[in-house]
Amino acid sequence: MTYQELVQFLNQHLGYPFLEDMTPEAALRAAQEDKLDDALTAEVLNALYQGNQCQSANDPVDRAHSFDGLARLRLRTQADDADPLLFRKVLKLSQELDNAFDQELIRQRNAAFK
């Protein structure tokens, strides 16, 4: 799966407008330039990109590097004084990130058996 495919999956499954009608590339560019209205989305887009050491939106991503990239955000939202709404958003993000890689693995296995 590529960075772009992962971000599109998250956009479809998070339950809130993650990309705000932008392409993954445009959203990433806006996040890198600190021009996104939603700070959480900007942090997630940058963390996934950097965690996977991407050079473009078409670069491959994997589960371990994606979760490594989000580690600081996940730890911050688990603090006792963290905003409960932010905690729930990051929890949902983590669940859907896991789901994205599970679905990709299933797709690959099905393709191998055809």
MMTF fields as JSON, N, C-alpha, C and O atoms, coordinates in Angstrom:
{
  "mmtfVersion": "1.0.0",
  "mmtfProducer": "UNKNOWN",
  "numBonds": 455,
  "numAtoms": 456,
  "numGroups": 114,
  "numChains": 1,
  "numModels": 1,
  "chainsPerModel": [1],
  "groupsPerChain": [114],
  "chainIdList": ["A"],
  "bondAtomList": [4, 2, 8, 6, 12, 10, 16, 14, 20, 18, 24, 22, 28, 26, 32, 30, 36, 34, 40, 38, 44, 42, 48, 46, 52, 50, 56, 54, 60, 58, 64, 62, 68, 66, 72, 70, 76, 74, 80, 78, 84, 82, 88, 86, 92, 90, 96, 94, 100, 98, 104, 102, 108, 106, 112, 110, 116, 114, 120, 118, 124, 122, 128, 126, 132, 130, 136, 134, 140, 138, 144, 142, 148, 146, 152, 150, 156, 154, 160, 158, 164, 162, 168, 166, 172, 170, 176, 174, 180, 178, 184, 182, 188, 186, 192, 190, 196, 194, 200, 198, 204, 202, 208, 206, 212, 210, 216, 214, 220, 218, 224, 222, 228, 226, 232, 230, 236, 234, 240, 238, 244, 242, 248, 246, 252, 250, 256, 254, 260, 258, 264, 262, 268, 266, 272, 270, 276, 274, 280, 278, 284, 282, 288, 286, 292, 290, 296, 294, 300, 298, 304, 302, 308, 306, 312, 310, 316, 314, 320, 318, 324, 322, 328, 326, 332, 330, 336, 334, 340, 338, 344, 342, 348, 346, 352, 350, 356, 354, 360, 358, 364, 362, 368, 366, 372, 370, 376, 374, 380, 378, 384, 382, 388, 386, 392, 390, 396, 394, 400, 398, 404, 402, 408, 406, 412, 410, 416, 414, 420, 418, 424, 422, 428, 426, 432, 430, 436, 434, 440, 438, 444, 442, 448, 446, 452, 450],
  "bondOrderList": [1, 1, 1, 1, 1, 1, 1, 1, 1, 1, 1, 1, 1, 1, 1, 1, 1, 1, 1, 1, 1, 1, 1, 1, 1, 1, 1, 1, 1, 1, 1, 1, 1, 1, 1, 1, 1, 1, 1, 1, 1, 1, 1, 1, 1, 1, 1, 1, 1, 1, 1, 1, 1, 1, 1, 1, 1, 1, 1, 1, 1, 1, 1, 1, 1, 1, 1, 1, 1, 1, 1, 1, 1, 1, 1, 1, 1, 1, 1, 1, 1, 1, 1, 1, 1, 1, 1, 1, 1, 1, 1, 1, 1, 1, 1, 1, 1, 1, 1, 1, 1, 1, 1, 1, 1, 1, 1, 1, 1, 1, 1, 1, 1],
  "groupList": [{"groupName": "MET", "atomNameList": ["N", "CA", "C", "O"], "elementList": ["N", "C", "C", "O"], "formalChargeList": [0, 0, 0, 0], "bondAtomList": [1, 0, 2, 1, 3, 2], "bondOrderList": [1, 1, 2], "singleLetterCode": "M", "chemCompType": "L-PEPTIDE LINKING"}, {"groupName": "THR", "atomNameList": ["N", "CA", "C", "O"], "elementList": ["N", "C", "C", "O"], "formalChargeList": [0, 0, 0, 0], "bondAtomList": [1, 0, 2, 1, 3, 2], "bondOrderList": [1, 1, 2], "singleLetterCode": "T", "chemCompType": "L-PEPTIDE LINKING"}, {"groupName": "TYR", "atomNameList": ["N", "CA", "C", "O"], "elementList": ["N", "C", "C", "O"], "formalChargeList": [0, 0, 0, 0], "bondAtomList": [1, 0, 2, 1, 3, 2], "bondOrderList": [1, 1, 2], "singleLetterCode": "Y", "chemCompType": "L-PEPTIDE LINKING"}, {"groupName": "GLN", "atomNameList": ["N", "CA", "C", "O"], "elementList": ["N", "C", "C", "O"], "formalChargeList": [0, 0, 0, 0], "bondAtomList": [1, 0, 2, 1, 3, 2], "bondOrderList": [1, 1, 2], "singleLetterCode": "Q", "chemCompType": "L-PEPTIDE LINKING"}, {"groupName": "GLU", "atomNameList": ["N", "CA", "C", "O"], "elementList": ["N", "C", "C", "O"], "formalChargeList": [0, 0, 0, 0], "bondAtomList": [1, 0, 2, 1, 3, 2], "bondOrderList": [1, 1, 2], "singleLetterCode": "E", "chemCompType": "L-PEPTIDE LINKING"}, {"groupName": "LEU", "atomNameList": ["N", "CA", "C", "O"], "elementList": ["N", "C", "C", "O"], "formalChargeList": [0, 0, 0, 0], "bondAtomList": [1, 0, 2, 1, 3, 2], "bondOrderList": [1, 1, 2], "singleLetterCode": "L", "chemCompType": "L-PEPTIDE LINKING"}, {"groupName": "VAL", "atomNameList": ["N", "CA", "C", "O"], "elementList": ["N", "C", "C", "O"], "formalChargeList": [0, 0, 0, 0], "bondAtomList": [1, 0, 2, 1, 3, 2], "bondOrderList": [1, 1, 2], "singleLetterCode": "V", "chemCompType": "L-PEPTIDE LINKING"}, {"groupName": "PHE", "atomNameList": ["N", "CA", "C", "O"], "elementList": ["N", "C", "C", "O"], "formalChargeList": [0, 0, 0, 0], "bondAtomList": [1, 0, 2, 1, 3, 2], "bondOrderList": [1, 1, 2], "singleLetterCode": "F", "chemCompType": "L-PEPTIDE LINKING"}, {"groupName": "ASN", "atomNameList": ["N", "CA", "C", "O"], "elementList": ["N", "C", "C", "O"], "formalChargeList": [0, 0, 0, 0], "bondAtomList": [1, 0, 2, 1, 3, 2], "bondOrderList": [1, 1, 2], "singleLetterCode": "N", "chemCompType": "L-PEPTIDE LINKING"}, {"groupName": "HIS", "atomNameList": ["N", "CA", "C", "O"], "elementList": ["N", "C", "C", "O"], "formalChargeList": [0, 0, 0, 0], "bondAtomList": [1, 0, 2, 1, 3, 2], "bondOrderList": [1, 1, 2], "singleLetterCode": "H", "chemCompType": "L-PEPTIDE LINKING"}, {"groupName": "GLY", "atomNameList": ["N", "CA", "C", "O"], "elementList": ["N", "C", "C", "O"], "formalChargeList": [0, 0, 0, 0], "bondAtomList": [1, 0, 2, 1, 3, 2], "bondOrderList": [1, 1, 2], "singleLetterCode": "G", "chemCompType": "PEPTIDE LINKING"}, {"groupName": "PRO", "atomNameList": ["N", "CA", "C", "O"], "elementList": ["N", "C", "C", "O"], "formalChargeList": [0, 0, 0, 0], "bondAtomList": [1, 0, 2, 1, 3, 2], "bondOrderList": [1, 1, 2], "singleLetterCode": "P", "chemCompType": "L-PEPTIDE LINKING"}, {"groupName": "ASP", "atomNameList": ["N", "CA", "C", "O"], "elementList": ["N", "C", "C", "O"], "formalChargeList": [0, 0, 0, 0], "bondAtomList": [1, 0, 2, 1, 3, 2], "bondOrderList": [1, 1, 2], "singleLetterCode": "D", "chemCompType": "L-PEPTIDE LINKING"}, {"groupName": "ALA", "atomNameList": ["N", "CA", "C", "O"], "elementList": ["N", "C", "C", "O"], "formalChargeList": [0, 0, 0, 0], "bondAtomList": [1, 0, 2, 1, 3, 2], "bondOrderList": [1, 1, 2], "singleLetterCode": "A", "chemCompType": "L-PEPTIDE LINKING"}, {"groupName": "ARG", "atomNameList": ["N", "CA", "C", "O"], "elementList": ["N", "C", "C", "O"], "formalChargeList": [0, 0, 0, 0], "bondAtomList": [1, 0, 2, 1, 3, 2], "bondOrderList": [1, 1, 2], "singleLetterCode": "R", "chemCompType": "L-PEPTIDE LINKING"}, {"groupName": "LYS", "atomNameList": ["N", "CA", "C", "O"], "elementList": ["N", "C", "C", "O"], "formalChargeList": [0, 0, 0, 0], "bondAtomList": [1, 0, 2, 1, 3, 2], "bondOrderList": [1, 1, 2], "singleLetterCode": "K", "chemCompType": "L-PEPTIDE LINKING"}, {"groupName": "CYS", "atomNameList": ["N", "CA", "C", "O"], "elementList": ["N", "C", "C", "O"], "formalChargeList": [0, 0, 0, 0], "bondAtomList": [1, 0, 2, 1, 3, 2], "bondOrderList": [1, 1, 2], "singleLetterCode": "C", "chemCompType": "L-PEPTIDE LINKING"}, {"groupName": "SER", "atomNameList": ["N", "CA", "C", "O"], "elementList": ["N", "C", "C", "O"], "formalChargeList": [0, 0, 0, 0], "bondAtomList": [1, 0, 2, 1, 3, 2], "bondOrderList": [1, 1, 2], "singleLetterCode": "S", "chemCompType": "L-PEPTIDE LINKING"}, {"groupName": "ILE", "atomNameList": ["N", "CA", "C", "O"], "elementList": ["N", "C", "C", "O"], "formalChargeList": [0, 0, 0, 0], "bondAtomList": [1, 0, 2, 1, 3, 2], "bondOrderList": [1, 1, 2], "singleLetterCode": "I", "chemCompType": "L-PEPTIDE LINKING"}],
  "groupTypeList": [0, 1, 2, 3, 4, 5, 6, 3, 7, 5, 8, 3, 9, 5, 10, 2, 11, 7, 5, 4, 12, 0, 1, 11, 4, 13, 13, 5, 14, 13, 13, 3, 4, 12, 15, 5, 12, 12, 13, 5, 1, 13, 4, 6, 5, 8, 13, 5, 2, 3, 10, 8, 3, 16, 3, 17, 13, 8, 12, 11, 6, 12, 14, 13, 9, 17, 7, 12, 10, 5, 13, 14, 5, 14, 5, 14, 1, 3, 13, 12, 12, 13, 12, 11, 5, 5, 7, 14, 15, 6, 5, 15, 5, 17, 3, 4, 5, 12, 8, 13, 7, 12, 3, 4, 5, 18, 14, 3, 14, 8, 13, 13, 7, 15],
  "groupIdList": [1, 2, 3, 4, 5, 6, 7, 8, 9, 10, 11, 12, 13, 14, 15, 16, 17, 18, 19, 20, 21, 22, 23, 24, 25, 26, 27, 28, 29, 30, 31, 32, 33, 34, 35, 36, 37, 38, 39, 40, 41, 42, 43, 44, 45, 46, 47, 48, 49, 50, 51, 52, 53, 54, 55, 56, 57, 58, 59, 60, 61, 62, 63, 64, 65, 66, 67, 68, 69, 70, 71, 72, 73, 74, 75, 76, 77, 78, 79, 80, 81, 82, 83, 84, 85, 86, 87, 88, 89, 90, 91, 92, 93, 94, 95, 96, 97, 98, 99, 100, 101, 102, 103, 104, 105, 106, 107, 108, 109, 110, 111, 112, 113, 114],
  "secStructList": [7, 5, 2, 2, 2, 2, 2, 2, 2, 2, 2, 2, 2, 1, 1, 1, 7, 1, 1, 6, 6, 7, 7, 2, 2, 2, 2, 2, 2, 2, 2, 2, 6, 6, 7, 7, 1, 7, 2, 2, 2, 2, 2, 2, 2, 2, 2, 2, 2, 2, 2, 6, 6, 7, 1, 1, 6, 6, 1, 5, 7, 7, 2, 2, 2, 2, 2, 2, 2, 6, 2, 2, 2, 2, 2, 2, 2, 6, 1, 6, 6, 1, 7, 2, 2, 2, 2, 2, 2, 2, 2, 2, 2, 2, 2, 2, 2, 2, 2, 2, 2, 2, 2, 2, 2, 2, 2, 2, 2, 2, 2, 2, 6, 7],
  "xCoordList": [0.844, 0.0, 0.894, 1.958, 0.448, 1.204, 0.668, -0.404, 1.42, 0.986, -0.368, -1.282, -0.482, -1.723, -2.892, -3.967, -2.703, -3.775, -4.168, -5.349, -3.187, -3.476, -4.296, -5.282, -3.889, -4.59, -6.021, -6.953, -6.194, -7.536, -8.394, -9.573, -7.808, -8.531, -8.979, -10.137, -8.068, -8.411, -9.517, -10.434, -9.436, -10.452, -11.838, -12.836, -11.891, -13.162, -13.69, -14.893, -12.818, -13.221, -13.216, -13.73, -12.662, -12.563, -13.879, -14.052, -14.794, -16.081, -16.127, -17.115, -15.086, -15.091, -14.253, -13.405, -14.476, -13.773, -12.273, -11.821, -11.54, -10.104, -9.348, -8.49, -9.663, -8.938, -9.594, -9.012, -10.789, -11.471, -11.534, -11.182, -11.972, -12.132, -10.825, -10.842, -9.711, -8.41, -7.904, -8.326, -7.002, -6.307, -5.305, -4.947, -4.845, -3.817, -2.573, -1.988, -2.171, -0.982, -1.201, -0.325, -2.372, -2.668, -2.775, -2.297, -3.396, -3.512, -2.142, -1.853, -1.297, 0.054, 0.822, 1.475, 0.747, 1.444, 0.943, 1.74, -0.37, -0.933, -0.475, -0.188, -0.407, 0.064, 1.527, 1.911, 2.334, 3.759, 3.981, 4.951, 3.087, 3.197, 2.408, 2.28, 1.877, 1.098, -0.106, -0.395, -0.805, -1.964, -3.275, -4.293, -3.271, -4.51, -5.203, -4.555, -6.528, -7.295, -7.253, -7.243, -7.229, -7.26, -5.832, -5.153, -5.401, -4.034, -3.802, -2.703, -4.832, -4.68, -4.42, -3.525, -5.186, -4.987, -3.591, -2.923, -3.147, -1.807, -0.745, 0.199, -0.903, 0.073, 0.073, 1.136, -1.101, -1.203, -0.585, 0.203, -0.933, -0.391, 1.132, 1.798, 1.679, 3.132, 3.781, 4.827, 3.164, 3.746, 3.783, 4.774, 2.731, 2.718, 3.756, 4.458, 3.85, 4.803, 6.244, 7.055, 6.543, 7.901, 8.225, 9.344, 7.262, 7.487, 7.834, 8.595, 7.279, 7.56, 8.689, 8.993, 9.306, 10.41, 10.049, 10.836, 8.849, 8.369, 9.06, 9.436, 9.211, 9.703, 8.599, 8.684, 7.548, 6.385, 5.163, 5.284, 3.992, 2.751, 2.578, 1.715, 3.377, 3.301, 4.262, 4.34, 4.987, 5.916, 5.152, 4.078, 5.711, 5.05, 5.116, 6.05, 4.099, 4.045, 3.809, 3.303, 4.176, 3.879, 3.355, 3.452, 2.804, 2.143, 3.108, 2.808, 4.251, 5.18, 5.664, 5.661, 6.076, 6.567, 5.448, 5.679, 4.247, 3.111, 2.809, 2.619, 2.766, 2.512, 3.687, 3.488, 4.909, 6.066, 5.946, 6.231, 5.524, 5.368, 4.34, 4.476, 3.317, 2.241, 2.465, 1.608, 3.584, 3.814, 3.705, 3.061, 4.311, 4.268, 2.843, 2.436, 2.092, 0.7, -0.111, -0.887, 0.059, -0.697, -0.368, -1.267, 0.897, 1.283, 0.719, 0.249, 0.769, 0.267, -1.228, -1.69, -1.976, -3.425, -3.816, -4.975, -2.885, -3.169, -2.835, -3.039, -2.324, -2.0, -3.28, -4.356, -3.156, -4.315, -5.066, -6.286, -4.334, -4.976, -5.327, -5.624, -5.298, -5.594, -7.078, -7.931, -7.362, -8.736, -9.409, -8.894, -10.548, -11.227, -11.644, -11.594, -12.05, -12.432, -11.221, -11.318, -10.097, -8.869, -8.454, -8.022, -8.585, -8.269, -9.109, -8.587, -10.41, -11.304, -10.954, -11.011, -10.596, -10.209, -8.943, -8.86, -7.969, -6.709, -6.91, -6.27, -7.779, -8.109, -8.736, -8.347, -9.703, -10.347, -9.318, -9.343, -8.425, -7.362, -6.499, -6.184, -6.128, -5.299, -6.033, -5.439, -7.306, -8.099, -8.211, -8.07, -8.459, -8.604, -7.268, -7.22, -6.202, -4.87, -4.588, -4.111, -4.882, -4.737, -5.631, -5.201, -6.858, -7.81, -7.299, -7.454, -6.698, -6.177, -5.133, -5.154, -4.231, -3.189, -3.743, -3.264, -4.737, -5.399, -6.071, -5.939, -6.794, -7.481, -6.486, -6.739, -5.368, -4.328, -3.758, -3.54, -3.519, -3.002, -3.998, -3.609, -5.267, -6.304, -6.338, -6.426, -6.268, -6.269, -5.084, -5.235, -3.917, -2.719, -2.835, -2.453, -3.35, -3.502, -4.519, -4.308, -5.615, -6.608, -6.025, -6.301, -5.225, -4.597, -3.609, -3.463, -2.942, -1.958, -2.621, -2.004, -3.865, -4.572, -5.358, -5.996, -5.33, -6.071, -5.211, -5.667],
  "yCoordList": [-1.163, 0.0, 1.232, 1.245, 2.258, 3.5, 4.481, 4.278, 5.528, 6.587, 7.129, 7.305, 7.387, 7.932, 6.992, 7.44, 5.705, 4.731, 4.662, 4.547, 4.73, 4.702, 5.916, 5.789, 7.071, 8.297, 8.281, 8.723, 7.779, 7.673, 6.705, 6.969, 5.587, 4.633, 5.312, 5.195, 6.015, 6.703, 7.724, 7.847, 8.443, 9.443, 8.806, 9.403, 7.612, 6.924, 6.266, 6.035, 5.965, 5.158, 5.871, 5.317, 7.055, 7.709, 8.288, 8.469, 8.575, 9.094, 10.599, 11.132, 11.292, 12.752, 13.185, 12.423, 14.401, 14.836, 15.025, 16.099, 13.991, 13.974, 14.821, 15.622, 14.646, 15.355, 16.665, 17.419, 16.941, 18.202, 18.45, 19.539, 17.469, 17.576, 17.844, 18.397, 17.462, 17.602, 16.225, 15.212, 16.205, 14.959, 14.701, 15.625, 13.459, 13.2, 14.07, 14.54, 14.281, 15.106, 16.554, 17.169, 17.096, 18.482, 18.636, 19.622, 17.672, 17.729, 17.632, 18.354, 16.737, 16.623, 17.923, 18.396, 18.495, 19.759, 20.847, 21.6, 20.925, 21.909, 21.638, 22.571, 20.362, 20.008, 20.39, 20.91, 20.135, 20.471, 21.975, 22.441, 22.726, 24.192, 24.825, 26.048, 24.004, 24.463, 25.297, 26.341, 24.815, 25.538, 24.779, 25.197, 23.677, 22.942, 23.522, 23.911, 23.573, 24.083, 23.128, 23.564, 21.832, 20.823, 20.394, 19.728, 20.783, 20.475, 18.971, 18.489, 18.225, 16.775, 16.133, 15.297, 16.512, 15.966, 16.289, 15.425, 17.509, 17.9, 17.046, 16.58, 16.849, 16.035, 14.594, 13.996, 14.035, 12.65, 12.502, 11.584, 13.395, 13.308, 13.378, 12.589, 14.312, 14.451, 13.256, 12.773, 12.786, 11.673, 10.397, 9.667, 10.119, 8.926, 9.042, 8.078, 10.208, 10.447, 10.298, 9.6, 10.951, 10.904, 9.548, 9.056, 8.937, 7.632, 6.564, 5.641, 6.685, 5.731, 6.194, 5.538, 7.321, 7.891, 8.053, 7.732, 8.557, 8.75, 9.943, 10.911, 9.844, 10.945, 11.478, 12.589, 10.653, 11.058, 10.319, 9.376, 10.756, 10.125, 8.73, 7.978, 8.377, 7.046, 6.043, 4.898, 6.462, 5.562, 4.561, 4.871, 3.364, 2.351, 2.702, 3.352, 2.252, 2.413, 1.042, 0.135, 0.898, -0.353, -0.057, 1.059, -1.09, -0.966, -0.474, 0.481, -1.117, -0.793, 0.653, 1.367, 1.086, 2.459, 3.48, 4.573, 3.125, 4.033, 4.236, 5.366, 3.142, 3.27, 3.936, 4.679, 3.673, 4.364, 5.873, 6.662, 6.258, 7.68, 8.359, 9.537, 7.619, 8.173, 7.981, 8.356, 7.413, 7.063, 8.269, 8.175, 9.381, 10.558, 11.072, 11.435, 11.104, 11.541, 10.595, 11.042, 9.311, 8.325, 8.42, 8.347, 8.582, 8.72, 9.997, 9.993, 11.078, 12.356, 12.281, 12.86, 11.579, 11.518, 10.525, 10.492, 9.725, 8.774, 9.331, 8.659, 10.554, 11.182, 11.441, 11.593, 11.487, 11.694, 12.992, 13.058, 14.019, 15.317, 15.55, 16.68, 14.501, 14.641, 14.89, 14.429, 15.616, 15.89, 14.573, 13.859, 14.24, 12.973, 12.859, 11.77, 13.963, 13.931, 13.607, 12.814, 14.216, 13.927, 12.476, 11.814, 11.986, 10.585, 9.659, 8.713, 9.932, 9.08, 9.15, 8.134, 10.322, 10.458, 9.662, 8.983, 9.738, 9.026, 7.523, 6.732, 7.124, 5.707, 5.181, 4.122, 5.913, 5.529, 5.503, 4.604, 6.472, 6.512, 5.251, 4.637, 4.876, 3.682, 2.424, 1.554, 2.335, 1.174, 1.105, 0.031, 2.23, 2.238, 2.065, 1.518, 2.512, 2.279, 0.78, 0.236, 0.128, -1.32, -2.007, -2.942, -1.545, -2.094, -1.953, -2.872, -0.822, -0.593, -1.646, -2.192, -1.924, -2.909, -4.326, -5.179, -4.592, -5.904, -6.123, -7.192, -5.11, -5.224, -5.397, -6.152, -4.705, -4.843, -6.26, -6.842, -6.809, -8.167, -9.177, -10.104, -8.994, -9.883, -9.779, -10.792, -8.551, -8.349, -9.049, -9.69, -8.927, -9.563, -11.085, -11.755, -11.623, -13.079, -13.589, -14.634, -12.868, -13.28, -13.25, -14.139, -12.239, -12.131, -13.282, -13.763, -13.711, -14.808, -16.132, -17.015, -16.298, -17.564, -17.617, -18.63, -16.56, -16.553, -17.047, -17.11],
  "zCoordList": [0.0, 0.0, 0.0, 0.618, -0.698, -0.74, 0.301, 0.872, 0.533, 1.437, 0.976, 1.781, -0.299, -0.861, -0.612, -0.215, -0.837, -0.618, 0.856, 1.183, 1.735, 3.169, 3.588, 4.314, 3.134, 3.5, 2.939, 3.611, 1.725, 1.157, 1.971, 2.204, 2.404, 3.243, 4.534, 4.934, 5.176, 6.422, 6.186, 6.998, 5.098, 4.778, 4.665, 5.068, 4.125, 3.935, 5.209, 5.328, 6.153, 7.297, 8.657, 9.628, 8.752, 10.057, 10.562, 11.767, 9.667, 10.106, 10.271, 10.774, 9.861, 9.831, 8.635, 8.172, 8.125, 6.901, 7.137, 7.535, 6.888, 7.144, 6.116, 6.485, 4.837, 3.781, 3.352, 2.572, 3.848, 3.53, 2.023, 1.568, 1.246, -0.213, -0.959, -2.058, -0.378, -1.048, -1.43, -0.872, -2.382, -2.691, -1.575, -0.844, -1.431, -0.411, -0.598, 0.379, -1.847, -2.106, -1.684, -1.075, -2.009, -1.642, -0.128, 0.433, 0.529, 1.988, 2.644, 3.598, 2.132, 2.681, 2.502, 3.432, 1.319, 1.051, 2.009, 2.569, 2.191, 3.122, 4.552, 5.303, 4.927, 6.275, 6.46, 7.507, 5.449, 5.542, 5.607, 6.205, 4.993, 4.981, 6.117, 6.175, 7.024, 8.175, 7.743, 8.326, 6.704, 6.174, 6.331, 5.781, 7.067, 7.316, 8.543, 9.515, 8.48, 9.61, 10.803, 11.954, 10.525, 11.588, 11.952, 11.172, 13.13, 13.574, 13.7, 13.423, 14.118, 14.254, 12.895, 12.766, 11.892, 10.554, 10.05, 9.481, 10.25, 9.818, 10.509, 9.871, 11.796, 12.538, 12.041, 11.878, 11.801, 11.33, 9.948, 9.719, 9.024, 7.666, 7.678, 7.008, 8.431, 8.514, 9.215, 8.783, 10.288, 11.046, 10.212, 10.249, 9.469, 8.617, 7.511, 7.207, 6.917, 5.834, 6.339, 5.73, 7.44, 7.994, 8.597, 8.447, 9.276, 9.894, 8.88, 9.175, 7.688, 6.618, 5.699, 4.703, 6.037, 5.277, 3.799, 2.909, 3.566, 2.201, 1.543, 2.203, 0.245, -0.571, -1.476, -1.999, -1.651, -2.439, -1.908, -1.126, -2.338, -1.89, -2.467, -2.015, -3.449, -4.055, -3.431, -3.875, -2.413, -1.735, -0.866, -0.35, -0.708, 0.113, 1.603, 2.072, 2.317, 3.771, 4.385, 3.724, 5.644, 6.334, 7.733, 8.245, 8.316, 9.621, 10.7, 11.417, 10.812, 11.9, 11.815, 12.818, 10.638, 10.494, 10.68, 11.196, 10.264, 10.446, 11.928, 12.378, 12.68, 14.12, 14.834, 15.794, 14.371, 14.952, 14.74, 15.641, 13.549, 13.251, 14.137, 14.465, 14.523, 15.349, 16.849, 17.65, 17.235, 18.642, 19.577, 20.622, 19.227, 20.113, 20.28, 21.384, 19.194, 19.264, 20.137, 20.981, 19.943, 20.71, 22.202, 23.039, 22.533, 23.95, 24.562, 25.7, 23.809, 24.305, 24.611, 25.594, 23.784, 23.997, 25.081, 25.495, 25.541, 26.608, 27.991, 29.002, 28.031, 29.312, 30.103, 29.526, 31.403, 32.28, 31.984, 32.135, 31.564, 31.328, 29.861, 29.473, 29.042, 27.619, 27.383, 28.141, 26.333, 25.915, 25.518, 24.658, 26.129, 25.807, 24.334, 23.763, 23.722, 22.309, 21.436, 20.5, 21.742, 21.008, 21.209, 20.266, 22.424, 22.708, 21.832, 21.241, 21.749, 20.944, 19.463, 18.771, 18.97, 17.557, 17.266, 16.242, 18.146, 17.935, 18.11, 17.417, 19.015, 19.157, 17.869, 17.376, 17.324, 16.065, 14.934, 14.094, 14.909, 13.912, 14.004, 12.985, 15.195, 15.395, 14.93, 14.294, 15.245, 14.833, 13.314, 12.729, 12.681, 11.221, 10.517, 9.415, 11.122, 10.564, 10.553, 9.557, 11.655, 11.739, 10.705, 10.028, 10.591, 9.637, 8.202, 7.398, 7.88, 6.534, 6.17, 5.067, 7.088, 6.799, 6.811, 6.064, 7.641, 7.603, 6.256, 5.661, 5.771, 4.485, 3.341, 2.402, 3.419, 2.388, 2.397, 1.335, 3.557, 3.674, 3.1, 2.39, 3.406, 2.862, 1.341, 0.647, 0.824, -0.625, -1.283, -2.323, -0.681, -1.231, -1.199, -2.158, -0.123, -0.018, -1.031, -1.647, -1.209, -2.202, -3.607, -4.412, -3.905, -5.211, -5.446, -6.57, -4.39, -4.514, -4.792, -5.388, -4.377, -4.571, -5.866, -6.152, -6.653, -7.924, -9.052, -10.193]
}
